[in-house]
Structure formats: C-alpha cells, structure tokens
C-alpha cells in the first residue's frame, strides 16, 4: 500500500509541475488558450482526482 501511495504522490507532484508550467504558456500564447483549453481542464481534473486519492491513501498508510 505504501508503494501505491508513493506513486500517487509522485504523480500529483508531476502533474502539479506540468500545470505550473503549462497553464501560463497556454495563456501567454496568442491562440493557445482556445487550442489547449481541453488539455488544461483535463489536467486540472486529474489534479483534483490525485489530491483526493492521496488523501484517501494517506489514511491507509498512516
């Protein structure tokens, strides 16, 4: 169970880093927001899922 928790936490950190870099790039490019809106929303949805998954898995690890 600890290994699954660690993988989920690593995925959360990786997605957070990608969103920190990707969202400003999508807003800064001239036509980037309209082209990348779906990708940004999918990333945000994945981020919320991973936050809740880490919270649930944390209760099993501790």
C-alpha positions in Angstrom: 0.0 0.0 0.0 2.9 2.3 0.7 4.2 1.9 -2.9 0.8 2.8 -4.4 0.7 5.9 -2.1 4.2 6.9 -3.2 3.4 6.5 -6.9 0.2 8.5 -6.5 2.1 11.3 -4.6 4.8 11.4 -7.3 2.0 11.6 -10.0 0.5 14.5 -8.1 3.8 16.3 -7.9 4.5 15.7 -11.6 1.0 16.9 -12.7 1.3 20.0 -10.4 4.7 20.8 -12.0 3.2 20.4 -15.5 0.3 22.6 -14.7 2.5 25.3 -13.2 4.5 25.4 -16.4 1.7 24.6 -18.9 -1.1 26.9 -17.9 0.9 30.2 -18.1 2.2 29.0 -21.5 -1.4 28.4 -22.7 -2.5 31.8 -21.5 0.6 33.6 -23.0 0.4 32.2 -26.5 -1.7 34.1 -28.9 -4.2 31.4 -29.8 -3.1 28.9 -27.3 -6.0 29.1 -24.8 -8.6 28.1 -27.3 -6.5 25.3 -28.6 -5.3 24.0 -25.3 -8.5 24.6 -23.2 -9.4 20.9 -23.1 -5.9 19.8 -22.2 -5.8 22.3 -19.3 -9.2 21.3 -18.0 -8.2 17.6 -18.2 -5.0 18.3 -16.3 -7.0 20.2 -13.6 -9.4 17.3 -13.3 -6.6 14.8 -13.0 -5.0 17.0 -10.4 -8.2 17.1 -8.3 -8.6 13.3 -8.6 -5.0 12.8 -7.4 -5.4 15.2 -4.5 -8.4 13.1 -3.3 -6.6 9.8 -4.0 -3.6 10.9 -2.0 -5.9 11.9 0.9 -7.7 8.6 0.9 -4.5 6.5 0.5 -2.8 8.5 3.3 -5.4 7.2 5.7 -4.3 3.6 4.9 -0.6 4.3 5.1 -0.5 6.1 8.5 
